[in-house]
Amino acid sequence: MQDYIPFLAVPDRLDSNPVPVWQLEKDPQSGLIRLWPQPGPDEIASYYPQDSYDPHITLQKPAGVRNRLYRLVRRVVLRWKASCILTGNPPLSATSLIIESGCATGELLDSLCRRTGAKGYGIEISAAAASYARSHYGLEVGTTGLAEAKLDTAAKAIVFWHTLEHIHNPDVTLQEAARLLAPDGFMVIALPNPECHDARHYRENWVAWDAPRHLYHFTPQALGNMLRPCGLTITGMKPFIPDTIYNCLHSQLLKLRRQNRKITPAAIAETLTCVVRSIKATRKTVSASSSIVYTIRHSSSPATTSGRS
């Protein structure tokens, strides 16, 4: 049994009255951080409002400068994500299967399939988001968790892009992902990093705590510990700079909102300083990045001997 200790009380960034009512606990040995208590599977959906939860904004296409700007930036970042996933990994072809767990409205999975010619299968528990992915991109999308989907086709690539932290049973999910991953396949997991500079700077206002939607927070060590019993190994780590900018900007906005303060030149300067310092820290070591993109292979794969990048 892991011995968790109190770590930090954090607010729900989407709540109109964001007081720090959600408690984070940390296992001092592994570094794994969890939200505790956690909303159960039957109640968690109520914390994903379609009109304000960023990955679901595509469903509503609400008016407003912020949302239009978000959709524009999202299209640009989408290409960056796809390149980050595919670069340095074995090539995919028309006979390959890509599984994306937490595919939301399907943009990333569709982009990966278009670039490679591979077949795609999405997992998305939001029925509305899954329906959008099917109707707009022709994707096959299941609405159970990966562990419950009972798939039987080996995947050349499995993607968890800011998904694993939302799952109630990440260890069980990773076991199932390991079963589905082809011997020569690769897995990509993108996660916020609780040890980054901006998390330390903004503390309870760090937007990537995202309570109560983020149930777990993984350091590289904590993720490696969870992968090991699954026969999986981290073979590479990359920063994802768009997340650094997003996290610093929205953490500053959350801080101002909670303090009933307006945007000032000093607040803008604080945000820019945090972005610069976070990127500088990332250049020294990827493990200091605001968001880390992990490449994972079977422990028995020859690629695991190459070590972390």
SULNOR-V569883 format. One record per residue. N is the residue number from 1. D_CENTER is the distance of its C-alpha to the mean C-alpha in Angstrom with 2 decimals. Layout:
# SULNOR-V569883
n->N d_center->D_CENTER
n->N d_center->D_CENTER
This chain:
# SULNOR-V569883
n->1 d_center->25.97
n->2 d_center->23.58
n->3 d_center->25.13
n->4 d_center->22.78
n->5 d_center->24.15
n->6 d_center->23.44
n->7 d_center->21.05
n->8 d_center->20.40
n->9 d_center->20.95
n->10 d_center->18.50
n->11 d_center->18.88
n->12 d_center->17.11
n->13 d_center->16.42
n->14 d_center->17.34
n->15 d_center->20.55
n->16 d_center->23.72
n->17 d_center->24.89
n->18 d_center->21.96
n->19 d_center->23.70
n->20 d_center->22.03
n->21 d_center->22.64
n->22 d_center->19.57
n->23 d_center->20.08
n->24 d_center->17.80
n->25 d_center->19.42
n->26 d_center->19.13
n->27 d_center->20.57
n->28 d_center->22.66
n->29 d_center->23.08
n->30 d_center->19.64
n->31 d_center->17.71
n->32 d_center->15.38
n->33 d_center->14.87
n->34 d_center->14.89
n->35 d_center->15.70
n->36 d_center->19.28
n->37 d_center->20.78
n->38 d_center->18.02
n->39 d_center->18.70
n->40 d_center->19.75
n->41 d_center->18.47
n->42 d_center->21.32
n->43 d_center->20.59
n->44 d_center->16.82
n->45 d_center->17.12
n->46 d_center->19.32
n->47 d_center->16.59
n->48 d_center->14.86
n->49 d_center->17.67
n->50 d_center->17.77
n->51 d_center->19.60
n->52 d_center->17.25
n->53 d_center->13.65
n->54 d_center->12.35
n->55 d_center->10.78
n->56 d_center->14.14
n->57 d_center->16.45
n->58 d_center->17.58
n->59 d_center->19.33
n->60 d_center->21.59
n->61 d_center->22.00
n->62 d_center->23.32
n->63 d_center->25.71
n->64 d_center->25.37
n->65 d_center->24.79
n->66 d_center->21.31
n->67 d_center->20.05
n->68 d_center->22.02
n->69 d_center->20.74
n->70 d_center->17.08
n->71 d_center->17.87
n->72 d_center->19.75
n->73 d_center->17.18
n->74 d_center->14.54
n->75 d_center->17.06
n->76 d_center->17.52
n->77 d_center->13.92
n->78 d_center->13.60
n->79 d_center->16.28
n->80 d_center->14.70
n->81 d_center->11.52
n->82 d_center->14.03
n->83 d_center->16.20
n->84 d_center->13.67
n->85 d_center->13.01
n->86 d_center->16.75
n->87 d_center->18.48
n->88 d_center->19.97
n->89 d_center->19.30
n->90 d_center->22.09
n->91 d_center->23.07
n->92 d_center->22.47
n->93 d_center->25.37
n->94 d_center->26.69
n->95 d_center->27.02
n->96 d_center->23.40
n->97 d_center->20.89
n->98 d_center->17.18
n->99 d_center->15.16
n->100 d_center->11.78
n->101 d_center->10.43
n->102 d_center->9.12
n->103 d_center->10.84
n->104 d_center->11.62
n->105 d_center->14.74
n->106 d_center->14.73
n->107 d_center->14.85
n->108 d_center->12.67
n->109 d_center->14.34
n->110 d_center->17.64
n->111 d_center->17.33
n->112 d_center->16.79
n->113 d_center->19.71
n->114 d_center->21.89
n->115 d_center->21.50
n->116 d_center->22.34
n->117 d_center->24.42
n->118 d_center->22.49
n->119 d_center->22.21
n->120 d_center->18.97
n->121 d_center->18.05
n->122 d_center->15.26
n->123 d_center->14.20
n->124 d_center->13.68
n->125 d_center->15.24
n->126 d_center->16.07
n->127 d_center->19.48
n->128 d_center->19.76
n->129 d_center->16.61
n->130 d_center->17.70
n->131 d_center->21.19
n->132 d_center->20.22
n->133 d_center->18.52
n->134 d_center->21.74
n->135 d_center->24.20
n->136 d_center->22.88
n->137 d_center->21.71
n->138 d_center->23.67
n->139 d_center->20.76
n->140 d_center->21.25
n->141 d_center->18.70
n->142 d_center->19.04
n->143 d_center->18.28
n->144 d_center->18.20
n->145 d_center->15.57
n->146 d_center->15.53
n->147 d_center->17.89
n->148 d_center->20.20
n->149 d_center->20.32
n->150 d_center->22.87
n->151 d_center->22.38
n->152 d_center->25.04
n->153 d_center->24.32
n->154 d_center->22.97
n->155 d_center->19.98
n->156 d_center->20.16
n->157 d_center->16.41
n->158 d_center->13.51
n->159 d_center->10.01
n->160 d_center->6.77
n->161 d_center->4.49
n->162 d_center->1.09
n->163 d_center->4.60
n->164 d_center->6.49
n->165 d_center->6.56
n->166 d_center->8.14
n->167 d_center->10.68
n->168 d_center->14.14
n->169 d_center->15.19
n->170 d_center->12.59
n->171 d_center->15.71
n->172 d_center->17.44
n->173 d_center->14.60
n->174 d_center->14.48
n->175 d_center->18.26
n->176 d_center->18.30
n->177 d_center->16.00
n->178 d_center->18.47
n->179 d_center->21.33
n->180 d_center->20.21
n->181 d_center->19.39
n->182 d_center->22.55
n->183 d_center->24.37
n->184 d_center->23.80
n->185 d_center->20.28
n->186 d_center->17.01
n->187 d_center->13.45
n->188 d_center->10.42
n->189 d_center->7.28
n->190 d_center->4.84
n->191 d_center->4.34
n->192 d_center->6.34
n->193 d_center->9.86
n->194 d_center->12.40
n->195 d_center->15.22
n->196 d_center->14.88
n->197 d_center->17.80
n->198 d_center->16.41
n->199 d_center->15.34
n->200 d_center->18.92
n->201 d_center->20.45
n->202 d_center->19.14
n->203 d_center->19.00
n->204 d_center->18.75
n->205 d_center->18.05
n->206 d_center->14.82
n->207 d_center->12.75
n->208 d_center->9.39
n->209 d_center->11.30
n->210 d_center->11.03
n->211 d_center->13.53
n->212 d_center->14.28
n->213 d_center->11.13
n->214 d_center->9.12
n->215 d_center->11.55
n->216 d_center->10.77
n->217 d_center->9.97
n->218 d_center->10.50
n->219 d_center->12.84
n->220 d_center->13.73
n->221 d_center->16.71
n->222 d_center->15.13
n->223 d_center->12.87
n->224 d_center->16.07
n->225 d_center->18.11
n->226 d_center->16.20
n->227 d_center->16.32
n->228 d_center->20.00
n->229 d_center->21.60
n->230 d_center->19.91
n->231 d_center->21.71
n->232 d_center->18.66
n->233 d_center->18.44
n->234 d_center->16.20
n->235 d_center->18.20
n->236 d_center->16.42
n->237 d_center->14.04
n->238 d_center->13.50
n->239 d_center->12.56
n->240 d_center->10.93
n->241 d_center->13.51
n->242 d_center->12.64
n->243 d_center->9.82
n->244 d_center->12.71
n->245 d_center->15.02
n->246 d_center->12.97
n->247 d_center->12.32
n->248 d_center->15.99
n->249 d_center->17.41
n->250 d_center->15.94
n->251 d_center->16.54
n->252 d_center->20.07
n->253 d_center->20.54
n->254 d_center->19.54
n->255 d_center->21.93
n->256 d_center->24.66
n->257 d_center->24.33
n->258 d_center->24.62
n->259 d_center->27.61
n->260 d_center->29.18
n->261 d_center->29.40
n->262 d_center->29.47
n->263 d_center->27.94
n->264 d_center->30.44
n->265 d_center->30.98
n->266 d_center->30.24
n->267 d_center->26.82
n->268 d_center->26.04
n->269 d_center->27.33
n->270 d_center->25.17
n->271 d_center->22.00
n->272 d_center->23.19
n->273 d_center->24.27
n->274 d_center->20.94
n->275 d_center->19.25
n->276 d_center->22.03
n->277 d_center->21.98
n->278 d_center->18.26
n->279 d_center->18.72
n->280 d_center->21.91
n->281 d_center->20.35
n->282 d_center->17.80
n->283 d_center->20.87
n->284 d_center->22.50
n->285 d_center->19.77
n->286 d_center->16.24
n->287 d_center->15.57
n->288 d_center->16.14
n->289 d_center->13.46
n->290 d_center->11.34
n->291 d_center->8.25
n->292 d_center->9.00
n->293 d_center->8.86
n->294 d_center->10.79
n->295 d_center->13.51
n->296 d_center->15.00
n->297 d_center->18.43
n->298 d_center->20.97
n->299 d_center->22.86
n->300 d_center->26.02
n->301 d_center->24.93
n->302 d_center->27.02
n->303 d_center->23.99
n->304 d_center->23.00
n->305 d_center->26.11
n->306 d_center->24.84
n->307 d_center->22.77
n->308 d_center->19.77
n->309 d_center->19.73
